[in-house]
Amino acid sequence: MKMNKLLRIFAVAAALCIALSGCGVKTQYAYGEDAPSLKDAFSDDFRVGAAINTWDIEDPNSNNCKTIVKQFNTLVLENESKPESIHPEEDRYYFDKFDMFVDFCEEHDITPRGHTLVWHSQVPNWFFKDGNGDASAELVLQRMRDHITTVVTRYKGRVKSWDVVNEVIGDDGQLRFSEWSRLVGDYDGDGDKYDFIEEAFRAAREADPDARLMINDYSIEASEDKAIRMYTAVKQMLSEDVPIDGIGFQMHIGKGQDPDQLRKCFEILGRLREIKPDLIFEVTELDVNCYGWNQPAEDVKLTKDFIKEFNKTYTDTFTVLKELSDEGYLDSVIMWGLHDGVSWLNNGHKNYPMLIDSDLKLKEAAYEVMELAG
Ligand code: G3I
């Protein structure tokens, strides 16, 4: 066993002893000097990151900022790099926040991701309008290309991985119906409506030939139907030489997620390596929802059993992610939020989806997943 691996196991074990000493469970602040760090624990496996906002990093002495630097070696902006934030009007870009984010990442040796160039949500309506009517397919494509070229060129060589398109696979059809698919349609007349996606990838590749270009979506890790639809779409586009480098698995999973179901879905999409041997996976938005999707807004009780099941969901999931990394498929795992208190899942009830709690303490689940590392 390598020396640094032994040292890491020792450090995590020592931290775990400290964390669990005394009565009950006392966890450490994630920014504490003696706390173990997710990025160090998994340094032989994959980068570990979080979705943040620039207010988290404005003050280097803030606990949020210290937590970020201590725990993560990849980051993404939760909202501030989306088209509605950086390109609200056709002739106006606002890059100040994205610039600050990329500078911060470089200063701290953190790999920045770009989220997202093309999405049906958080995109301003001007992309799709010509006067009071619909824009033509040509106009929509030209605006989309201009957007991608401007943004990707600005961060060429710096933003290493882009969600070129986000959530384009439909929940009940082959392709999501959106303003992009409606207005661009089957532009090249080849019988499919992937045309805006194909053009998006080509524009991104042209702007930065070395950036990793990802197609990102939810539920492709947990629904075999959706994984198959993603497989079919990517296979078709790869056969037309669309420069897709990898698949982004959002992984907004629920407590109790069956790890074998994850394995099945990853296996389906892993078959794309028969066509593209270096296809890569990234986990882009991991969190564990403590509520069923349609449950009433009644706060969950954090009983011992509940926490045990929550921790098991994380350890089961990281076991699968570690397998993927060992097989060379996965090199980045990003969580969607810095801590429980700021998660998008706090809608109508308190949620506890992250590995760091709202006091910025590492949760038991964090210590347990770190034991799987290396
Ligand atoms: O900025 C406005 C603010 O001016 C206004 O006062 C406030 C009132 O509601 O809204 C603010 O905008 C909110 C925005 O987040 C910024 O905080 C929007 O209402 C809110 O809808 C938006 O939610 C974001 C959501 O994407 C939009 O679909 C979440 O923060 C963000 O976590 C979420 O992220 C998505 C990923 O991009 C794609 N995958 C799913 C993931 C979770 O939904």
Residues whose N, C-alpha, C, O or C-beta is under 5 A from the ligand:
A	BS01	G3I	E78 N79 S121 W344
